[in-house]
Amino acid sequence: MNITNKFFPKSEKNKIIILTLEINKPHLNIDEFKNFEIMNCYELLEKQNYDSLNDSNEKRIEYIANEIINSKINILICDVCFSITDFDKISELLKPNKLIINKILVPNESKRKSKLLDGQEIYRNHSRWLDFYPGQIEEIHEEFEMKIKNLKTKYKNTETEILEI
């Protein structure tokens, strides 16, 4: 599936903006994003000397939004947000520049299920060394499923499309 050949509601500045939730650069088919500047969020923040221990989440959001605003071409930033409100805050910071987030990419159901099974296997094999209680892996999985469901609901009637890949 070629993600960039599908219809995109373009920002007024004709820049396509794609963000991902828990999808890193190595997990993308880079050939589908030939005309994009692609980076992992941690690379962007490292470039800005962001210090997660001392700098606020608002500062992190500002750095991400500024990178998008200052990008001269289409941009894809991987593994951007911790919460739905992070996407909302980025969207708000982009609005004065007449920019929108076109797509938010999330892991598809089979990738999420695989991650759950991997986590359960690790827990079975190493529970005595892990700081997890029984059932916590499943709780984390359910929380992530709910986050994706809420993200889809929140952006259902907007110009931002939530796409599982």
KELOFI-902518 format. One record per atom (N, C-alpha, C): residue number from 1; residue in one letter; x, y negated, z negated. Coordinates in Angstrom, 2 decimals. Layout:
<sites>
SITE  seq  type       px       py       pz
SITE  NUM     A        X        Y        Z
...
</sites>
This chain:
<sites>
SITE  seq  type       px       py       pz
SITE    1     M     0.85     1.17     0.00
SITE    1     M     0.00     0.00     0.00
SITE    1     M     0.89    -1.23     0.00
SITE    2     N     0.69    -2.11     0.96
SITE    2     N     1.48    -3.32     1.01
SITE    2     N     0.72    -4.43     0.31
SITE    3     I     1.18    -4.78    -0.85
SITE    3     I     0.49    -5.74    -1.71
SITE    3     I     0.48    -7.12    -1.10
SITE    4     T     1.55    -7.51    -0.41
SITE    4     T     1.64    -8.88     0.09
SITE    4     T     0.86    -9.08     1.38
SITE    5     N     0.43    -8.02     2.06
SITE    5     N    -0.35    -8.19     3.27
SITE    5     N    -1.84    -8.35     2.99
SITE    6     K    -2.24    -8.12     1.76
SITE    6     K    -3.64    -8.32     1.39
SITE    6     K    -3.92    -9.81     1.25
SITE    7     F    -5.17   -10.18     1.30
SITE    7     F    -5.56   -11.58     1.15
SITE    7     F    -5.15   -12.11    -0.21
SITE    8     F    -4.52   -13.26    -0.18
SITE    8     F    -4.17   -13.96    -1.42
SITE    8     F    -4.87   -15.31    -1.41
SITE    9     P    -5.55   -15.67    -2.49
SITE    9     P    -5.99   -17.06    -2.58
SITE    9     P    -4.73   -17.88    -2.83
SITE   10     K    -4.36   -18.69    -1.89
SITE   10     K    -3.10   -19.43    -2.01
SITE   10     K    -3.27   -20.63    -2.90
SITE   11     S    -2.20   -20.93    -3.60
SITE   11     S    -2.15   -22.17    -4.34
SITE   11     S    -2.09   -23.29    -3.31
SITE   12     E    -2.43   -24.50    -3.71
SITE   12     E    -2.40   -25.60    -2.76
SITE   12     E    -1.01   -25.80    -2.18
SITE   13     K     0.00   -25.38    -2.88
SITE   13     K     1.37   -25.52    -2.39
SITE   13     K     1.80   -24.29    -1.59
SITE   14     N     0.85   -23.40    -1.27
SITE   14     N     1.11   -22.21    -0.46
SITE   14     N     2.19   -21.31    -1.04
SITE   15     K     2.27   -21.24    -2.32
SITE   15     K     3.22   -20.36    -2.99
SITE   15     K     2.43   -19.24    -3.65
SITE   16     I     2.83   -17.99    -3.41
SITE   16     I     2.18   -16.85    -4.03
SITE   16     I     2.90   -16.55    -5.34
SITE   17     I     2.11   -16.41    -6.40
SITE   17     I     2.66   -16.17    -7.74
SITE   17     I     2.09   -14.85    -8.26
SITE   18     I     3.01   -13.92    -8.55
SITE   18     I     2.62   -12.62    -9.09
SITE   18     I     3.37   -12.39   -10.39
SITE   19     L     2.65   -11.97   -11.41
SITE   19     L     3.24   -11.63   -12.70
SITE   19     L     2.90   -10.18   -13.00
SITE   20     T     3.72    -9.53   -13.82
SITE   20     T     3.41    -8.15   -14.18
SITE   20     T     3.31    -8.00   -15.68
SITE   21     L     2.57    -7.00   -16.08
SITE   21     L     2.43    -6.62   -17.48
SITE   21     L     3.01    -5.22   -17.63
SITE   22     E     4.10    -5.11   -18.36
SITE   22     E     4.78    -3.83   -18.62
SITE   22     E     5.17    -3.10   -17.34
SITE   23     I     5.58    -3.85   -16.32
SITE   23     I     6.18    -3.28   -15.12
SITE   23     I     7.47    -4.04   -14.88
SITE   24     N     8.59    -3.33   -14.89
SITE   24     N     9.89    -3.95   -14.67
SITE   24     N    10.29    -3.85   -13.20
SITE   25     K    11.25    -4.66   -12.82
SITE   25     K    11.75    -4.73   -11.45
SITE   25     K    12.10    -3.36   -10.86
SITE   26     P    12.80    -2.48   -11.58
SITE   26     P    13.14    -1.17   -10.99
SITE   26     P    11.92    -0.30   -10.68
SITE   27     H    10.77    -0.62   -11.25
SITE   27     H     9.57     0.19   -11.02
SITE   27     H     8.71    -0.35    -9.88
SITE   28     L     9.22    -1.34    -9.16
SITE   28     L     8.49    -1.92    -8.03
SITE   28     L     9.09    -1.43    -6.72
SITE   29     N     8.26    -1.38    -5.69
SITE   29     N     8.77    -1.15    -4.34
SITE   29     N     9.15    -2.53    -3.80
SITE   30     I    10.43    -2.86    -3.90
SITE   30     I    10.92    -4.20    -3.56
SITE   30     I    10.62    -4.54    -2.10
SITE   31     D    10.55    -3.54    -1.22
SITE   31     D    10.27    -3.79     0.20
SITE   31     D     8.92    -4.47     0.41
SITE   32     E     8.00    -4.31    -0.52
SITE   32     E     6.68    -4.94    -0.40
SITE   32     E     6.72    -6.43    -0.73
SITE   33     F     7.84    -6.89    -1.25
SITE   33     F     7.94    -8.28    -1.70
SITE   33     F     9.14    -8.97    -1.06
SITE   34     K     9.28    -8.83     0.26
SITE   34     K    10.45    -9.34     0.97
SITE   34     K    10.63   -10.85     0.87
SITE   35     N     9.58   -11.59     0.87
SITE   35     N     9.68   -13.05     0.84
SITE   35     N     9.44   -13.61    -0.55
SITE   36     F     9.86   -12.86    -1.54
SITE   36     F     9.66   -13.26    -2.92
SITE   36     F    10.99   -13.38    -3.65
SITE   37     E    11.03   -14.34    -4.55
SITE   37     E    12.08   -14.37    -5.55
SITE   37     E    11.58   -13.44    -6.65
SITE   38     I    12.36   -12.41    -6.99
SITE   38     I    11.92   -11.40    -7.95
SITE   38     I    12.88   -11.38    -9.13
SITE   39     M    12.32   -11.43   -10.33
SITE   39     M    13.17   -11.35   -11.52
SITE   39     M    12.40   -10.74   -12.67
SITE   40     N    13.14   -10.15   -13.58
SITE   40     N    12.55    -9.71   -14.84
SITE   40     N    12.49   -10.91   -15.77
SITE   41     C    11.49   -10.94   -16.61
SITE   41     C    11.31   -12.07   -17.51
SITE   41     C    12.53   -12.30   -18.39
SITE   42     Y    13.14   -11.22   -18.88
SITE   42     Y    14.30   -11.38   -19.76
SITE   42     Y    15.46   -12.05   -19.03
SITE   43     E    15.59   -11.84   -17.71
SITE   43     E    16.65   -12.51   -16.93
SITE   43     E    16.39   -14.01   -16.89
SITE   44     L    15.14   -14.36   -16.65
SITE   44     L    14.75   -15.77   -16.61
SITE   44     L    15.03   -16.43   -17.95
SITE   45     L    14.64   -15.79   -19.03
SITE   45     L    14.82   -16.37   -20.36
SITE   45     L    16.29   -16.43   -20.74
SITE   46     E    17.05   -15.44   -20.32
SITE   46     E    18.49   -15.44   -20.59
SITE   46     E    19.16   -16.62   -19.87
SITE   47     K    18.73   -16.87   -18.65
SITE   47     K    19.25   -18.00   -17.87
SITE   47     K    18.98   -19.33   -18.57
SITE   48     Q    17.88   -19.40   -19.32
SITE   48     Q    17.51   -20.63   -20.04
SITE   48     Q    18.06   -20.67   -21.46
SITE   49     N    18.87   -19.67   -21.81
SITE   49     N    19.42   -19.56   -23.17
SITE   49     N    18.34   -19.46   -24.24
SITE   50     Y    17.25   -18.79   -23.89
SITE   50     Y    16.16   -18.58   -24.84
SITE   50     Y    16.63   -17.62   -25.92
SITE   51     D    16.35   -17.96   -27.16
SITE   51     D    16.71   -17.13   -28.32
SITE   51     D    15.42   -16.70   -29.00
SITE   52     S    15.06   -15.44   -28.87
SITE   52     S    13.78   -14.96   -29.40
SITE   52     S    13.70   -15.07   -30.92
SITE   53     L    14.83   -15.14   -31.59
SITE   53     L    14.80   -15.27   -33.05
SITE   53     L    14.55   -16.71   -33.50
SITE   54     N    14.97   -17.67   -32.69
SITE   54     N    14.86   -19.08   -33.10
SITE   54     N    13.86   -19.89   -32.28
SITE   55     D    13.63   -19.50   -31.03
SITE   55     D    12.72   -20.26   -30.17
SITE   55     D    11.30   -19.71   -30.28
SITE   56     S    10.33   -20.57   -30.11
SITE   56     S     8.92   -20.18   -30.25
SITE   56     S     8.41   -19.49   -28.99
SITE   57     N     7.27   -18.83   -29.13
SITE   57     N     6.61   -18.23   -27.98
SITE   57     N     6.18   -19.31   -26.99
SITE   58     E     5.80   -20.48   -27.48
SITE   58     E     5.42   -21.58   -26.59
SITE   58     E     6.59   -21.99   -25.71
SITE   59     K     7.79   -21.99   -26.26
SITE   59     K     8.99   -22.33   -25.49
SITE   59     K     9.20   -21.28   -24.40
SITE   60     R     8.99   -20.01   -24.74
SITE   60     R     9.11   -18.93   -23.77
SITE   60     R     8.13   -19.12   -22.61
SITE   61     I     6.89   -19.45   -22.95
SITE   61     I     5.85   -19.69   -21.94
SITE   61     I     6.24   -20.89   -21.07
SITE   62     E     6.75   -21.95   -21.67
SITE   62     E     7.19   -23.13   -20.91
SITE   62     E     8.29   -22.78   -19.92
SITE   63     Y     9.26   -21.98   -20.36
SITE   63     Y    10.35   -21.57   -19.46
SITE   63     Y     9.81   -20.79   -18.26
SITE   64     I     8.88   -19.89   -18.52
SITE   64     I     8.28   -19.09   -17.44
SITE   64     I     7.53   -20.00   -16.47
SITE   65     A     6.69   -20.88   -17.00
SITE   65     A     5.92   -21.79   -16.15
SITE   65     A     6.83   -22.71   -15.35
SITE   66     N     7.87   -23.23   -15.96
SITE   66     N     8.81   -24.11   -15.25
SITE   66     N     9.53   -23.38   -14.13
SITE   67     E     9.88   -22.13   -14.36
SITE   67     E    10.54   -21.34   -13.31
SITE   67     E     9.59   -21.18   -12.12
SITE   68     I     8.33   -20.92   -12.39
SITE   68     I     7.34   -20.78   -11.33
SITE   68     I     7.17   -22.10   -10.58
SITE   69     I     7.00   -23.17   -11.32
SITE   69     I     6.80   -24.50   -10.72
SITE   69     I     7.98   -24.89    -9.85
SITE   70     N     9.19   -24.61   -10.31
SITE   70     N    10.39   -25.04    -9.59
SITE   70     N    10.82   -24.09    -8.49
SITE   71     S    10.20   -22.93    -8.40
SITE   71     S    10.54   -21.99    -7.34
SITE   71     S    10.13   -22.56    -5.99
SITE   72     K    11.02   -22.43    -5.02
SITE   72     K    10.74   -22.96    -3.68
SITE   72     K     9.98   -21.95    -2.81
SITE   73     I     9.99   -20.69    -3.23
SITE   73     I     9.33   -19.64    -2.45
SITE   73     I     8.38   -18.86    -3.35
SITE   74     N     7.71   -17.87    -2.76
SITE   74     N     6.86   -16.97    -3.53
SITE   74     N     7.67   -16.37    -4.67
SITE   75     I     7.02   -16.12    -5.78
SITE   75     I     7.76   -15.63    -6.95
SITE   75     I     7.01   -14.48    -7.61
SITE   76     L     7.78   -13.49    -8.05
SITE   76     L     7.25   -12.36    -8.80
SITE   76     L     8.10   -12.24   -10.06
SITE   77     I     7.47   -12.38   -11.20
SITE   77     I     8.18   -12.26   -12.48
SITE   77     I     7.63   -11.03   -13.20
SITE   78     C     8.53   -10.12   -13.52
SITE   78     C     8.16    -8.83   -14.11
SITE   78     C     8.14    -8.88   -15.63
SITE   79     D     7.22    -8.14   -16.19
SITE   79     D     7.11    -7.92   -17.63
SITE   79     D     7.05    -9.24   -18.40
SITE   80     V     6.10   -10.07   -18.01
SITE   80     V     6.02   -11.45   -18.49
SITE   80     V     5.42   -11.60   -19.87
SITE   81     C     4.29   -10.99   -20.12
SITE   81     C     3.48   -11.40   -21.26
SITE   81     C     3.31   -10.32   -22.31
SITE   82     F     3.09   -10.81   -23.51
SITE   82     F     2.79    -9.95   -24.64
SITE   82     F     1.29    -9.87   -24.88
SITE   83     S     0.56   -10.89   -24.44
SITE   83     S    -0.88   -10.94   -24.70
SITE   83     S    -1.60   -11.66   -23.56
SITE   84     I    -2.91   -11.51   -23.54
SITE   84     I    -3.73   -12.18   -22.53
SITE   84     I    -3.60   -13.69   -22.67
SITE   85     T    -3.49   -14.17   -23.88
SITE   85     T    -3.37   -15.62   -24.07
SITE   85     T    -2.09   -16.16   -23.45
SITE   86     D    -1.04   -15.33   -23.33
SITE   86     D     0.17   -15.78   -22.64
SITE   86     D    -0.13   -16.08   -21.18
SITE   87     F    -0.90   -15.21   -20.51
SITE   87     F    -1.29   -15.46   -19.12
SITE   87     F    -2.12   -16.74   -19.04
SITE   88     D    -3.03   -16.92   -20.00
SITE   88     D    -3.87   -18.12   -20.02
SITE   88     D    -3.02   -19.38   -20.16
SITE   89     K    -2.05   -19.35   -21.05
SITE   89     K    -1.19   -20.52   -21.28
SITE   89     K    -0.36   -20.83   -20.04
SITE   90     I     0.16   -19.80   -19.39
SITE   90     I     0.92   -20.02   -18.16
SITE   90     I     0.02   -20.65   -17.10
SITE   91     S    -1.19   -20.12   -16.95
SITE   91     S    -2.15   -20.67   -15.98
SITE   91     S    -2.42   -22.14   -16.24
SITE   92     E    -2.61   -22.49   -17.51
SITE   92     E    -2.88   -23.89   -17.86
SITE   92     E    -1.69   -24.80   -17.52
SITE   93     L    -0.48   -24.31   -17.74
SITE   93     L     0.70   -25.11   -17.41
SITE   93     L     0.90   -25.26   -15.91
SITE   94     L     0.38   -24.32   -15.13
SITE   94     L     0.51   -24.38   -13.67
SITE   94     L    -0.52   -25.31   -13.03
SITE   95     K    -1.68   -25.45   -13.65
SITE   95     K    -2.79   -26.22   -13.07
SITE   95     K    -2.43   -27.64   -12.64
SITE   96     P    -1.71   -28.43   -13.45
SITE   96     P    -1.39   -29.79   -13.01
SITE   96     P    -0.57   -29.82   -11.72
SITE   97     N     0.10   -28.72   -11.41
SITE   97     N     0.89   -28.62   -10.18
SITE   97     N     0.11   -27.94    -9.06
SITE   98     K    -1.19   -27.74    -9.29
SITE   98     K    -2.09   -27.10    -8.33
SITE   98     K    -1.60   -25.72    -7.92
SITE   99     L    -1.13   -24.98    -8.91
SITE   99     L    -0.66   -23.61    -8.71
SITE   99     L    -1.56   -22.66    -9.49
SITE  100     I    -1.71   -21.45    -8.96
SITE  100     I    -2.48   -20.41    -9.64
SITE  100     I    -1.68   -19.12    -9.66
SITE  101     I    -1.96   -18.28   -10.63
SITE  101     I    -1.42   -16.92   -10.62
SITE  101     I    -2.31   -16.13    -9.67
SITE  102     N    -1.73   -15.63    -8.57
SITE  102     N    -2.52   -14.91    -7.59
SITE  102     N    -2.85   -13.49    -8.03
SITE  103     K    -1.85   -12.81    -8.59
SITE  103     K    -2.05   -11.43    -9.00
SITE  103     K    -1.32   -11.17   -10.31
SITE  104     I    -1.92   -10.30   -11.10
SITE  104     I    -1.25    -9.75   -12.27
SITE  104     I    -1.23    -8.24   -12.04
SITE  105     L    -0.04    -7.68   -11.95
SITE  105     L     0.13    -6.26   -11.71
SITE  105     L     0.25    -5.53   -13.04
SITE  106     V    -0.49    -4.44   -13.16
SITE  106     V    -0.45    -3.62   -14.38
SITE  106     V    -0.20    -2.16   -13.97
SITE  107     P     0.35    -1.35   -14.88
SITE  107     P     0.56     0.06   -14.54
SITE  107     P    -0.78     0.76   -14.29
SITE  108     N    -0.79     1.64   -13.28
SITE  108     N    -2.03     2.37   -12.99
SITE  108     N    -2.28     3.44   -14.05
SITE  109     E    -3.45     4.04   -13.98
SITE  109     E    -3.87     4.99   -15.01
SITE  109     E    -2.92     6.17   -15.14
SITE  110     S    -2.42     6.69   -14.03
SITE  110     S    -1.52     7.85   -14.12
SITE  110     S    -0.20     7.47   -14.78
SITE  111     K     0.30     6.27   -14.54
SITE  111     K     1.54     5.82   -15.20
SITE  111     K     1.31     5.62   -16.70
SITE  112     R     0.14     5.09   -17.04
SITE  112     R    -0.17     4.90   -18.46
SITE  112     R    -0.30     6.24   -19.17
SITE  113     K    -0.96     7.19   -18.52
SITE  113     K    -1.13     8.53   -19.10
SITE  113     K     0.23     9.21   -19.25
SITE  114     S     1.09     9.06   -18.25
SITE  114     S     2.44     9.63   -18.30
SITE  114     S     3.24     9.04   -19.46
SITE  115     K     3.10     7.74   -19.67
SITE  115     K     3.81     7.09   -20.77
SITE  115     K     3.30     7.63   -22.12
SITE  116     L     1.99     7.84   -22.22
SITE  116     L     1.42     8.42   -23.44
SITE  116     L     1.99     9.82   -23.69
SITE  117     L     1.99    10.65   -22.65
SITE  117     L     2.49    12.02   -22.80
SITE  117     L     3.98    12.03   -23.16
SITE  118     D     4.76    11.13   -22.55
SITE  118     D     6.18    11.02   -22.91
SITE  118     D     6.34    10.63   -24.37
SITE  119     G     5.56     9.67   -24.82
SITE  119     G     5.62     9.22   -26.21
SITE  119     G     5.25    10.33   -27.18
SITE  120     Q     4.22    11.10   -26.82
SITE  120     Q     3.81    12.22   -27.68
SITE  120     Q     4.90    13.29   -27.74
SITE  121     E     5.54    13.55   -26.62
SITE  121     E     6.63    14.54   -26.58
SITE  121     E     7.81    14.07   -27.44
SITE  122     I     8.17    12.82   -27.32
SITE  122     I     9.27    12.27   -28.13
SITE  122     I     8.91    12.37   -29.60
SITE  123     Y     7.68    12.04   -29.94
SITE  123     Y     7.25    12.11   -31.34
SITE  123     Y     7.33    13.55   -31.86
SITE  124     R     6.85    14.51   -31.04
SITE  124     R     6.90    15.92   -31.46
SITE  124     R     8.34    16.37   -31.72
SITE  125     N     9.25    15.93   -30.86
SITE  125     N    10.64    16.39   -30.96
SITE  125     N    11.47    15.63   -31.98
SITE  126     H    11.06    14.40   -32.30
SITE  126     H    11.93    13.56   -33.13
SITE  126     H    11.19    12.83   -34.25
SITE  127     S    10.04    13.32   -34.66
SITE  127     S     9.21    12.58   -35.63
SITE  127     S     9.92    12.33   -36.95
SITE  128     R    10.83    13.19   -37.32
SITE  128     R    11.51    12.97   -38.60
SITE  128     R    12.47    11.78   -38.55
SITE  129     W    12.84    11.33   -37.33
SITE  129     W    13.75    10.19   -37.20
SITE  129     W    13.01     8.91   -36.77
SITE  130     L    11.79     9.06   -36.35
SITE  130     L    11.03     7.90   -35.87
SITE  130     L    10.20     7.30   -36.98
SITE  131     D    10.05     6.00   -36.93
SITE  131     D     9.25     5.29   -37.93
SITE  131     D     7.82     5.11   -37.41
SITE  132     F     7.18     6.22   -37.06
SITE  132     F     5.80     6.23   -36.58
SITE  132     F     5.01     7.20   -37.44
SITE  133     Y     3.77     6.86   -37.73
SITE  133     Y     2.91     7.79   -38.45
SITE  133     Y     2.12     8.62   -37.44
SITE  134     P     1.60     9.77   -37.83
SITE  134     P     0.83    10.61   -36.91
SITE  134     P    -0.33     9.81   -36.31
SITE  135     G    -0.45     9.87   -34.99
SITE  135     G    -1.53     9.17   -34.30
SITE  135     G    -1.18     7.77   -33.85
SITE  136     Q    -0.04     7.25   -34.27
SITE  136     Q     0.32     5.87   -33.90
SITE  136     Q     0.60     5.74   -32.40
SITE  137     I     1.19     6.75   -31.79
SITE  137     I     1.45     6.72   -30.34
SITE  137     I     0.13     6.57   -29.60
SITE  138     E    -0.87     7.33   -30.02
SITE  138     E    -2.19     7.26   -29.38
SITE  138     E    -2.85     5.90   -29.63
SITE  139     E    -2.67     5.33   -30.82
SITE  139     E    -3.22     4.01   -31.11
SITE  139     E    -2.60     2.94   -30.22
SITE  140     I    -1.30     3.01   -30.02
SITE  140     I    -0.60     2.06   -29.16
SITE  140     I    -1.13     2.18   -27.73
SITE  141     H    -1.33     3.43   -27.28
SITE  141     H    -1.87     3.67   -25.94
SITE  141     H    -3.27     3.06   -25.81
SITE  142     E    -4.12     3.30   -26.79
SITE  142     E    -5.49     2.76   -26.76
SITE  142     E    -5.50     1.23   -26.78
SITE  143     E    -4.60     0.64   -27.55
SITE  143     E    -4.49    -0.83   -27.59
SITE  143     E    -4.10    -1.37   -26.22
SITE  144     F    -3.18    -0.68   -25.53
SITE  144     F    -2.77    -1.13   -24.20
SITE  144     F    -3.91    -0.96   -23.20
SITE  145     E    -4.64     0.15   -23.30
SITE  145     E    -5.81     0.36   -22.43
SITE  145     E    -6.82    -0.77   -22.64
SITE  146     M    -7.04    -1.16   -23.89
SITE  146     M    -7.98    -2.24   -24.20
SITE  146     M    -7.45    -3.57   -23.66
SITE  147     K    -6.15    -3.78   -23.74
SITE  147     K    -5.55    -5.01   -23.22
SITE  147     K    -5.80    -5.13   -21.72
SITE  148     I    -5.63    -4.03   -20.99
SITE  148     I    -5.87    -4.04   -19.54
SITE  148     I    -7.35    -4.28   -19.25
SITE  149     K    -8.22    -3.62   -19.98
SITE  149     K    -9.67    -3.81   -19.80
SITE  149     K   -10.05    -5.27   -20.06
SITE  150     N    -9.53    -5.84   -21.13
SITE  150     N    -9.83    -7.24   -21.45
SITE  150     N    -9.27    -8.19   -20.40
SITE  151     L    -8.09    -7.87   -19.88
SITE  151     L    -7.47    -8.69   -18.84
SITE  151     L    -8.35    -8.69   -17.59
SITE  152     K    -8.83    -7.51   -17.20
SITE  152     K    -9.70    -7.39   -16.03
SITE  152     K   -11.00    -8.16   -16.24
SITE  153     T   -11.56    -8.06   -17.43
SITE  153     T   -12.80    -8.79   -17.74
SITE  153     T   -12.57   -10.29   -17.70
SITE  154     K   -11.51   -10.73   -18.33
SITE  154     K   -11.20   -12.17   -18.42
SITE  154     K   -11.02   -12.80   -17.04
SITE  155     Y   -10.37   -12.09   -16.13
SITE  155     Y   -10.04   -12.66   -14.82
SITE  155     Y   -10.96   -12.18   -13.70
SITE  156     K   -12.07   -11.53   -14.07
SITE  156     K   -12.97   -10.94   -13.08
SITE  156     K   -13.47   -11.95   -12.04
SITE  157     N   -13.94   -13.08   -12.46
SITE  157     N   -14.52   -14.06   -11.54
SITE  157     N   -13.60   -15.27   -11.34
SITE  158     T   -12.32   -14.99   -11.23
SITE  158     T   -11.34   -16.06   -11.02
SITE  158     T   -10.57   -15.77    -9.74
SITE  159     E    -9.65   -16.65    -9.42
SITE  159     E    -8.80   -16.46    -8.25
SITE  159     E    -7.64   -15.51    -8.54
SITE  160     T    -7.50   -15.09    -9.77
SITE  160     T    -6.43   -14.17   -10.15
SITE  160     T    -6.95   -12.75   -10.09
SITE  161     E    -6.27   -11.91    -9.32
SITE  161     E    -6.67   -10.51    -9.19
SITE  161     E    -5.78    -9.64   -10.08
SITE  162     I    -6.40    -8.71   -10.79
SITE  162     I    -5.67    -7.74   -11.59
SITE  162     I    -5.56    -6.48   -10.74
SITE  163     L    -4.34    -6.04   -10.49
SITE  163     L    -4.12    -4.91    -9.59
SITE  163     L    -3.30    -3.84   -10.29
SITE  164     E    -3.81    -2.61   -10.29
SITE  164     E    -3.08    -1.48   -10.86
SITE  164     E    -2.18    -0.89    -9.78
SITE  165     I    -0.90    -0.73   -10.13
SITE  165     I     0.04    -0.12    -9.16
SITE  165     I     0.78     1.02    -9.82
</sites>
